[in-house]
Amino acid sequence: METNILLFIYLCVMANYIELNSFIKLKNLAPTGGMAKLLIKSGKVRVNDETETRNKKKLHAGDKVAVGGETFVVEENILKQS
């Protein structure tokens, strides 16, 4: 299991974006990928003040994700450094 987590973090760092469903899992807003997808599809997730229902929506540094009354900012440290 730890290997999967390390691989996940590595892949996030090597990209210049992170997908919405991965960001939700990374922030522990959903216990599984399936639950993250259901949460997104339910219309309860907002990205930059707009409802987002696409699981694979690409997030970039500075994007704001709101779930359940909490807002999270995508930080550059989880993205590839230019």
LINTAKA-V683209 format. One record per residue. N is the residue number from 1. RES is the residue in three letters. OMEGA is omega in degrees with one decimal (999 if undefined). Layout:
n-><N | N>
res-><RES | RES>
omega-><OMEGA | OMEGA>
This chain:
n-><1 | 2 | 3 | 4 | 5 | 6 | 7 | 8 | 9 | 10 | 11 | 12 | 13 | 14 | 15 | 16 | 17 | 18 | 19 | 20 | 21 | 22 | 23 | 24 | 25 | 26 | 27 | 28 | 29 | 30 | 31 | 32 | 33 | 34 | 35 | 36 | 37 | 38 | 39 | 40 | 41 | 42 | 43 | 44 | 45 | 46 | 47 | 48 | 49 | 50 | 51 | 52 | 53 | 54 | 55 | 56 | 57 | 58 | 59 | 60 | 61 | 62 | 63 | 64 | 65 | 66 | 67 | 68 | 69 | 70 | 71 | 72 | 73 | 74 | 75 | 76 | 77 | 78 | 79 | 80 | 81 | 82>
res-><MET | GLU | THR | ASN | ILE | LEU | LEU | PHE | ILE | TYR | LEU | CYS | VAL | MET | ALA | ASN | TYR | ILE | GLU | LEU | ASN | SER | PHE | ILE | LYS | LEU | LYS | ASN | LEU | ALA | PRO | THR | GLY | GLY | MET | ALA | LYS | LEU | LEU | ILE | LYS | SER | GLY | LYS | VAL | ARG | VAL | ASN | ASP | GLU | THR | GLU | THR | ARG | ASN | LYS | LYS | LYS | LEU | HIS | ALA | GLY | ASP | LYS | VAL | ALA | VAL | GLY | GLY | GLU | THR | PHE | VAL | VAL | GLU | GLU | ASN | ILE | LEU | LYS | GLN | SER>
omega-><-179.9 | 178.5 | 179.0 | 179.4 | 179.2 | 177.8 | 178.7 | 179.8 | 178.5 | -179.1 | 177.4 | -178.1 | -176.2 | 179.5 | 175.4 | 176.1 | 171.5 | 179.4 | -176.0 | -178.5 | 177.6 | 178.5 | -179.9 | 176.6 | -179.1 | -180.0 | 179.4 | 177.0 | 175.2 | -176.1 | -178.8 | 176.1 | 178.3 | 178.6 | 177.5 | 179.8 | 178.0 | 178.6 | 179.8 | -178.3 | -178.9 | -179.5 | -178.1 | -179.2 | 177.4 | 176.5 | -178.6 | 176.1 | 175.7 | 177.3 | -178.5 | 179.7 | 178.5 | -179.3 | -173.2 | 178.0 | -179.3 | 177.7 | 179.5 | -179.7 | 179.4 | 176.7 | 179.9 | 179.6 | -179.7 | 178.7 | 174.6 | 177.3 | 177.3 | 177.7 | -179.6 | 178.1 | 176.9 | -177.0 | -177.3 | -176.2 | 174.9 | 179.4 | 178.3 | 175.9 | -178.5 | 999>
